[in-house]
């Protein structure tokens, strides 16, 4: 099944999209617009905004007019905010219909979303299950799945089926099991991620373990790498993860961990090349190796690379040494080679 959030398709074999969420106060229209544009430049396919009140809903409508990336309105409990955001141009809303009250309220939101041709994401978090689900199933992946099914059924009763489901927990194993259960029992697109994963270090590891496991199983249509870090780092992490799994075209950096044989300051070179390659969307492999003895052979599948020597490095193309270059010329020579390959690729 496929749904559309603005210009981005989710599910049905569509490319896996990368999402993030703004950290600004949505009522601060100008700051939020600036951050949304920054996130779009970083590569975010979809950006979500918290909309806690009607003032934020009014701001959301102004923000929507000022940006081009699809926007999701994140709403809890108040159906009137959902209606206002749909009217304000939301490309998707995040709302659990069981939390907004009477069937009539659900009916109004479903009808408005259907008329606007936008999807609704049902988001179940392991730490905030309904009391009934918790009492029946405990704090388990099955409880999360049954909660999602319950919320989806409320929309289905109203003839609404453009639904995306997420099942997030801070525990990696619980998250993965919940998504695997959901994948077996439903056809709705899945937004995957490990919620409250942690800082840029621990959160990245937990997210890579959870999201990576699911994507390798063929589960997941859109992702968010949740980090206690600036949201642009979430975007870069998501893109890098998709590239590492072969789910998105882009440059790949191969770099060695170094050892006592390394005679150049390799790590700053690797970091600079990583930042540079983040903007390269052609499938080129670049190697930064510490040892000229093993480097070219170990990275022979790289299109181009360097391997360190004593105060210098060798440049190689697909394992064949081309020339020797001084240490202070490594980065400019390597970048020049990459640009040559990119130009030829086009």
C-alpha positions as CSV (number, residue, x, y, z in Angstrom):
1,X,0.0,0.0,0.0
2,X,1.2,3.5,-0.8
3,X,0.3,6.9,0.6
4,X,1.6,10.3,-0.3
5,X,2.8,13.0,2.0
6,X,3.1,16.0,-0.3
7,X,5.6,15.1,-3.0
8,X,6.9,12.1,-1.0
9,X,5.4,8.6,-1.5
10,X,5.5,6.2,1.4
11,X,5.2,2.4,1.0
12,X,4.2,0.4,-2.0
13,X,7.9,0.0,-3.1
14,X,8.6,3.7,-2.9
15,X,12.2,4.8,-1.9
16,X,12.6,4.9,1.9
17,X,12.3,8.4,3.1
18,X,14.2,10.1,6.0
19,X,12.3,12.1,8.5
20,X,13.2,14.4,11.4
21,X,11.4,16.8,13.8
22,X,12.0,20.4,14.5
23,X,13.2,21.5,17.9
24,X,12.1,25.1,17.7
25,X,8.9,26.4,19.3
26,X,6.4,26.1,16.5
27,X,4.9,29.4,17.7
28,X,8.2,31.1,16.7
29,X,7.3,31.1,13.0
30,X,10.6,32.6,11.7
31,X,12.9,30.4,13.7
32,X,10.9,27.3,12.7
33,X,10.9,28.3,9.0
34,X,14.7,28.7,9.2
35,X,15.1,25.3,10.9
36,X,12.8,23.5,8.4
37,X,14.8,25.0,5.5
38,X,18.1,23.9,7.2
39,X,16.8,20.4,7.6
40,X,15.6,20.3,3.9
41,X,19.1,21.4,2.8
42,X,20.6,18.6,5.0
43,X,18.5,16.1,3.0
44,X,15.3,15.6,5.1
45,X,12.5,14.2,2.9
46,X,9.8,15.0,5.5
47,X,9.8,17.3,8.6
48,X,7.5,17.0,11.6
49,X,6.4,19.8,13.8
50,X,4.9,19.7,17.3
51,X,1.5,21.4,17.3
52,X,0.3,21.6,20.9
53,X,-2.3,24.3,20.7
54,X,-4.3,26.4,18.2
55,X,-1.7,29.2,18.2
56,X,0.8,26.6,17.0
57,X,-1.7,25.5,14.4
58,X,-2.0,29.0,13.0
59,X,1.8,29.2,13.0
60,X,2.0,25.9,11.2
61,X,-0.1,27.2,8.3
62,X,2.3,30.2,7.9
63,X,5.3,27.9,8.0
64,X,3.8,25.6,5.4
65,X,3.5,28.5,3.0
66,X,7.2,29.4,3.4
67,X,8.8,26.0,2.8
68,X,8.7,23.3,0.1
69,X,9.5,20.1,2.1
70,X,6.5,18.1,3.2
71,X,5.4,18.9,6.7
72,X,3.7,16.7,9.3
73,X,1.6,18.1,12.1
74,X,2.2,16.2,15.4
75,X,-1.0,16.4,17.4
76,X,-2.2,14.9,20.7
77,X,-5.7,14.7,22.0
78,X,-7.4,17.8,20.5
79,X,-9.2,17.0,17.2
80,X,-9.8,20.8,16.6
81,X,-6.0,21.2,16.2
82,X,-6.0,18.4,13.7
83,X,-8.7,20.0,11.7
84,X,-6.9,23.4,11.8
85,X,-3.7,21.9,10.6
86,X,-5.4,20.0,7.8
87,X,-7.0,23.2,6.7
88,X,-3.6,24.9,7.0
89,X,-2.0,22.6,4.4
90,X,-0.5,19.8,6.4
91,X,0.9,17.1,4.2
92,X,0.3,14.5,6.9
93,X,-0.8,14.4,10.5
94,X,0.3,12.3,13.4
95,X,-2.7,11.5,15.6
96,X,-4.0,8.5,17.5
97,X,-7.8,8.6,16.9
98,X,-8.5,6.8,20.1
99,X,-7.2,9.7,22.1
100,X,-9.4,12.4,20.7
101,X,-12.8,11.5,22.2
102,X,-16.1,10.6,20.6
103,X,-16.7,8.8,17.3
104,X,-18.0,12.0,15.8
105,X,-14.6,13.7,16.4
106,X,-12.8,10.8,14.7
107,X,-15.3,11.0,11.9
108,X,-14.6,14.8,11.4
109,X,-10.8,14.3,11.3
110,X,-11.0,11.3,8.9
111,X,-13.3,13.2,6.6
112,X,-11.1,16.2,6.6
113,X,-7.9,14.1,5.9
114,X,-9.7,12.2,3.2
115,X,-10.9,15.4,1.5
116,X,-7.4,16.9,1.7
117,X,-5.9,13.5,0.4
118,X,-3.3,13.3,3.2
119,X,-2.4,10.4,5.4
120,X,-2.6,10.0,9.1
121,X,0.2,8.4,11.1
122,X,-0.8,6.4,14.1
123,X,2.1,6.4,16.5
124,X,2.3,3.9,19.4
125,X,5.1,4.3,22.0
126,X,6.0,1.5,24.3
127,X,6.0,3.9,27.3
128,X,2.5,5.3,26.8
129,X,0.2,2.3,26.1
130,X,-3.5,2.6,26.9
131,X,-4.4,1.1,30.3
132,X,-6.6,-1.5,28.7
133,X,-3.8,-2.8,26.4
134,X,-1.3,-2.8,29.3
135,X,-3.7,-4.8,31.5
136,X,-4.5,-7.3,28.8
137,X,-1.1,-7.9,27.2
138,X,1.4,-6.3,29.6
139,X,4.2,-3.9,28.4
140,X,5.0,-6.1,25.4
141,X,5.4,-5.8,21.6
142,X,2.1,-7.5,21.2
143,X,0.4,-4.8,23.2
144,X,1.9,-2.1,20.9
145,X,0.7,-3.9,17.8
146,X,-2.8,-4.4,19.3
147,X,-2.9,-0.7,20.2
148,X,-2.0,0.3,16.7
149,X,-4.7,-2.0,15.3
150,X,-7.3,-0.5,17.6
151,X,-6.5,3.1,16.5
152,X,-6.4,2.0,12.8
153,X,-9.8,0.3,13.2
154,X,-11.4,3.6,14.3
155,X,-10.3,5.3,11.1
156,X,-11.2,2.2,9.0
157,X,-14.8,2.4,10.3
158,X,-15.0,5.9,8.8
159,X,-13.8,4.6,5.4
160,X,-10.3,6.1,5.9
161,X,-7.3,3.9,4.9
162,X,-4.4,6.2,4.1
163,X,-2.7,5.2,7.3
164,X,1.0,4.9,8.4
165,X,1.9,3.1,11.6
166,X,4.8,3.5,13.9
167,X,5.6,1.2,16.9
168,X,8.5,2.7,18.9
169,X,10.1,1.9,22.1
170,X,13.4,2.9,23.7
171,X,14.4,-0.8,23.9
172,X,15.8,-2.0,20.6
173,X,14.6,-5.7,20.9
174,X,11.1,-4.6,21.8
175,X,10.9,-2.2,18.9
176,X,12.2,-4.7,16.4
177,X,9.8,-7.5,17.6
178,X,6.8,-5.1,17.5
179,X,7.5,-4.1,13.9
180,X,8.0,-7.7,12.9
181,X,4.7,-8.6,14.4
182,X,3.0,-5.7,12.6
183,X,4.6,-6.5,9.3
184,X,3.0,-10.0,9.5
185,X,-0.4,-8.8,10.2
186,X,-1.0,-5.7,8.1
187,X,-0.3,-3.9,4.9
188,X,0.0,-0.3,6.1
189,X,3.2,1.5,5.5
190,X,5.5,1.6,8.5
191,X,7.5,4.5,9.9
192,X,10.3,3.0,11.8
193,X,12.7,4.1,14.5
194,X,13.9,3.6,18.1
195,X,12.4,6.4,20.2
196,X,14.2,8.2,23.0
197,X,17.3,6.3,21.8
198,X,19.8,8.7,23.5
199,X,22.6,11.0,22.5
200,X,24.4,11.3,19.2
201,X,26.6,8.4,20.3
202,X,24.4,5.8,22.0
203,X,21.3,6.9,20.1
204,X,23.1,6.3,16.8
205,X,24.2,2.8,17.8
206,X,20.7,1.8,19.0
207,X,19.0,3.3,16.0
208,X,21.4,1.6,13.6
209,X,20.9,-1.8,15.3
210,X,17.1,-1.5,15.3
211,X,16.4,0.3,12.1
212,X,19.1,-1.6,10.3
213,X,17.8,-4.9,11.4
214,X,14.3,-4.1,10.2
215,X,15.4,-2.7,6.8
216,X,17.5,-5.7,6.1
217,X,14.3,-7.8,6.8
218,X,12.5,-5.7,4.2
219,X,10.4,-3.9,6.9
220,X,10.1,-0.1,6.9
221,X,9.0,2.6,4.5
222,X,10.2,5.7,6.2
223,X,12.6,6.3,9.0
224,X,13.7,8.6,11.8
225,X,16.9,8.3,13.7
226,X,15.9,9.9,17.0
227,X,18.8,11.6,18.8
228,X,19.3,14.0,21.7
229,X,21.2,16.1,19.2
230,X,20.5,18.8,16.6
231,X,17.9,17.4,14.1
232,X,20.2,17.9,11.1
233,X,22.4,15.1,12.7
234,X,19.3,12.9,12.6
235,X,19.0,13.5,8.9
236,X,22.6,12.9,8.1
237,X,22.5,9.7,10.2
238,X,19.4,8.5,8.4
239,X,20.9,9.1,5.0
240,X,24.2,7.4,5.9
241,X,22.3,4.4,7.3
242,X,20.3,4.0,4.1
243,X,23.5,4.2,2.0
244,X,25.2,1.7,4.2
245,X,22.4,-0.8,3.7
246,X,22.3,-0.2,0.0
247,X,18.8,1.4,0.2
248,X,19.9,4.8,-1.2
249,X,22.4,5.8,-3.8
250,X,25.4,7.9,-2.6
251,X,29.0,8.1,-1.9
252,X,30.7,5.6,0.5
253,X,33.8,6.2,2.6
254,X,36.1,3.3,3.4
255,X,38.6,4.1,6.1
256,X,40.8,1.9,8.3
257,X,41.0,2.1,12.1
258,X,44.8,2.7,11.8
259,X,47.6,0.9,13.7
260,X,51.3,1.4,14.5
261,X,52.1,1.2,10.8
262,X,50.3,4.4,10.1
263,X,52.7,7.3,9.5
264,X,50.2,10.1,8.6
265,X,47.5,11.8,10.6
266,X,44.7,9.8,9.1
267,X,41.7,10.6,11.2
268,X,41.3,14.3,10.3
269,X,41.6,13.3,6.6
270,X,38.9,10.7,7.0
271,X,36.6,13.1,8.9
272,X,37.0,15.8,6.3
273,X,36.4,13.4,3.4
274,X,33.3,12.0,5.2
275,X,31.8,15.5,5.5
276,X,32.6,16.2,1.8
277,X,31.1,12.9,0.6
278,X,27.9,13.5,2.5
279,X,26.9,15.9,-0.3
280,X,27.8,13.5,-3.1
281,X,24.9,11.5,-4.5
282,X,26.6,9.3,-7.0
283,X,27.6,5.8,-5.9
284,X,31.3,6.3,-5.7
285,X,33.6,4.5,-3.2
286,X,36.5,6.5,-1.7
287,X,39.1,4.9,0.6
288,X,41.3,6.6,3.1
289,X,43.8,4.0,4.4
290,X,46.7,4.3,6.8
291,X,49.1,1.8,5.4
292,X,50.5,1.8,1.8
293,X,51.4,-1.9,2.2
294,X,47.9,-3.3,2.6
295,X,45.7,-0.2,1.8
296,X,45.3,-0.5,-2.0
297,X,44.6,-4.2,-1.9
298,X,42.2,-4.0,1.1
299,X,40.2,-1.2,-0.6
300,X,40.6,-2.5,-4.2
301,X,36.8,-2.0,-4.8
302,X,37.2,1.7,-4.1
303,X,37.0,3.9,-7.2
304,X,39.8,6.0,-5.7
305,X,41.7,6.3,-2.5
306,X,44.8,7.2,-0.6
307,X,47.1,5.1,1.6
308,X,49.6,6.6,4.0
309,X,53.3,6.4,3.9
310,X,56.0,8.2,5.9
311,X,55.0,11.8,5.5
312,X,53.3,11.1,2.2
313,X,50.6,8.9,0.7
314,X,50.0,7.0,-2.5
315,X,47.0,7.6,-4.7
316,X,45.3,4.6,-6.1
317,X,42.4,3.8,-8.4
318,X,40.7,0.5,-7.9
319,X,43.7,-1.0,-6.2
320,X,46.3,0.2,-8.7
321,X,48.8,2.8,-7.4
322,X,48.9,5.9,-9.6
323,X,51.2,8.3,-7.9
324,X,52.9,9.4,-4.6
325,X,51.7,12.7,-3.1
326,X,53.0,14.7,-0.1
327,X,51.0,14.7,3.1
328,X,49.8,18.3,2.8
329,X,48.4,17.6,-0.7
330,X,46.3,14.5,0.2
331,X,42.9,16.2,0.6
332,X,43.1,18.5,-2.5
333,X,44.4,15.7,-4.7
334,X,41.8,13.3,-3.5
335,X,39.0,15.8,-3.9
336,X,40.2,16.6,-7.4
337,X,40.1,12.9,-8.3
338,X,36.6,12.5,-6.9
339,X,35.3,15.5,-8.8
340,X,36.8,14.0,-12.0
341,X,35.0,10.8,-11.4
342,X,31.7,12.6,-10.6
343,X,32.0,14.6,-13.8
344,X,32.7,11.5,-15.9
345,X,29.7,9.7,-14.1
346,X,27.3,12.4,-15.3
